[in-house]
Amino acid sequence: MSNQDKKVNFVIRKSRPQTLASSFGGLLDMLGVRASDADLSENWANVVGNKIANISKLVAIKKARDNKLNIVLRPVSPAFALELSYQVDDCRKKINSYYGYDAVGKITIRK
């Protein structure tokens, strides 16, 4: 998709203050460029889907020495920890397709 196909709306104003990371993530999204960690946390529900996003919270994104991402998830309730562990491979595939390359090294679930 080219940038010319997108309609850019620069008059969207948030009612609350934003962090710089989320502001730049929105700006880069409007321009058609994908950011990295901040963009993933901002669009978590869109990336992994509602089924995984409803039972998990993205806690941390760490870059390993081999430039792969180590992602830490926390279930919203301890009862969802087992269900979330079954969804790890699906979550990894969706995040890798979002970035466009094999970006995820490890996904950890912390209770």
C-alpha positions in Angstrom: 0.0 0.0 0.0 1.5 3.3 -0.9 1.3 6.5 1.1 -0.7 8.2 -1.6 -3.6 5.8 -1.2 -4.1 6.8 2.5 -6.0 9.8 3.6 -4.0 11.6 6.2 -6.0 13.4 8.9 -3.8 15.7 10.9 -6.6 17.3 12.9 -7.1 14.3 15.1 -6.5 15.5 18.6 -6.4 13.4 21.7 -8.1 14.6 24.8 -5.4 13.4 27.1 -1.6 13.9 27.0 0.3 11.3 25.1 3.8 9.9 25.5 6.2 10.7 22.7 6.4 7.1 21.7 2.6 6.8 21.1 2.6 10.2 19.3 5.3 9.2 16.9 3.7 5.8 16.5 0.5 7.5 15.3 2.4 9.9 13.1 4.4 7.2 11.5 1.3 5.1 11.0 -0.4 8.0 9.2 2.7 8.3 6.9 2.7 4.6 6.3 5.9 3.8 8.2 6.0 1.1 10.9 7.7 1.9 14.2 8.9 -0.8 16.5 8.2 -1.5 20.2 5.9 1.4 20.8 3.9 0.7 17.8 3.4 -3.0 18.9 2.1 -2.0 22.3 -0.1 0.7 20.9 -1.8 -1.7 18.4 -1.7 -4.9 20.6 -5.3 -5.8 20.0 -5.1 -5.2 16.3 -1.9 -7.3 15.9 -2.8 -10.4 17.9 -6.6 -10.2 17.6 -9.3 -9.8 20.2 -9.2 -13.4 21.5 -5.6 -13.1 22.7 -5.8 -9.4 23.6 -8.8 -10.0 25.9 -6.9 -12.5 28.0 -3.4 -10.9 28.0 -1.5 -7.7 28.7 1.8 -6.9 27.0 4.1 -6.2 29.9 7.5 -5.9 28.3 9.4 -6.0 25.1 13.1 -6.7 25.4 15.6 -6.9 22.6 18.0 -9.8 22.9 21.6 -9.9 21.8 20.7 -11.6 18.5 18.3 -8.7 17.8 15.2 -10.8 18.4 12.4 -9.6 20.6 11.7 -11.3 23.9 8.0 -10.5 24.7 6.6 -10.8 28.2 2.8 -11.3 28.6 0.7 -11.3 31.7 -2.7 -13.0 31.7 -5.5 -10.7 33.0 -6.5 -13.5 35.4 -4.5 -16.5 36.6 -7.2 -18.7 35.2 -6.2 -17.6 31.6 -2.5 -18.6 32.0 -3.0 -22.0 30.6 -5.2 -20.8 27.7 -2.6 -18.1 26.9 0.2 -20.7 26.9 -1.7 -22.6 24.2 -1.9 -19.4 22.1 1.8 -18.6 22.2 2.6 -20.0 18.7 -0.3 -18.2 17.2 0.7 -15.0 18.9 4.3 -15.4 17.6 3.1 -15.9 14.0 0.9 -12.8 14.2 3.6 -10.6 15.6 6.1 -11.8 13.0 3.7 -11.1 10.2 3.1 -7.7 11.6 6.8 -6.9 11.5 7.3 -8.7 8.2 10.2 -10.8 9.4 11.1 -13.4 12.1 11.2 -10.8 14.9 10.2 -12.8 18.0 12.7 -14.9 19.8 10.8 -15.9 22.9 7.4 -15.2 24.5 7.3 -15.5 28.3 4.1 -15.7 30.4 4.3 -14.3 33.9 1.6 -14.6 36.4 
